[in-house]
């Protein structure tokens, strides 16, 4: 259902949650579908330790990304946001709150997100 605000049609924010046990760790995913994009929080405990943003660019095939909050030496949230933006063609906010020492975990987490996007494309 769309809402009219100042003469413009605005989609309400839709929330979608899912969880999966990945490498013996329960990982929670929280998606908030926004108008023209989505916010994706990934973690095992209620923490917001970083936030990255990625958007498409008309000047480059690779989306632009920026870390809004968190440790600049950790490229995981920015990289993931870029790849999701490239896949969806939408503006993507990512907060990745899992240990980044295990690259296998990050790969499996990303694969789980892509699987959820195939199952529920309307939630992203």
C-alpha positions, 0 to 999 in steps of 0.5 A, a space after each residue: 500500500 502506497 501513501 501520498 505525502 506532499 503529492 508524492 507516492 511513498 512506499 511504507 518501510 517493510 521489515 523482513 527478518 530471517 536467521 540461519 546457523 552458519 559455521 556453528 554460529 546463529 546469524 540474524 538478518 534484518 532487512 528494511 525495504 526502503 523506497 529505492 533501496 534497503 537497509 540490511 543488518 547482519 549479526 549475532 547480537 544486537 550491535 550496530 558497530 558499522 554502517 556502509 552505503 553503496 549507490 550506483 554510478 552513471 560514471 562507473 560500472 562498480 557502485 560507489 560505497 562509503 563507510 558511514 560508521 565504524 572501523 575504516 580498516 574493515 572493508 567487509 560492510 562496504 564491499 558487501 554493500 557494493 556487491 548487493 547494489 550491483 546485483 539489485 541496482 538499488 541503494 543499499 545500507 549494510 551493517 555487518 556485525 560478525 567477526 571478519 577474521 573468517 572469510 568463509 563466514 562472510 562468503 556463506 553469509 553473502 550466499 545466504 542473503 542471495 538465497 533469501 533474495 531469490 526466495 523473497 525478491 519483494 522483501 529487498 
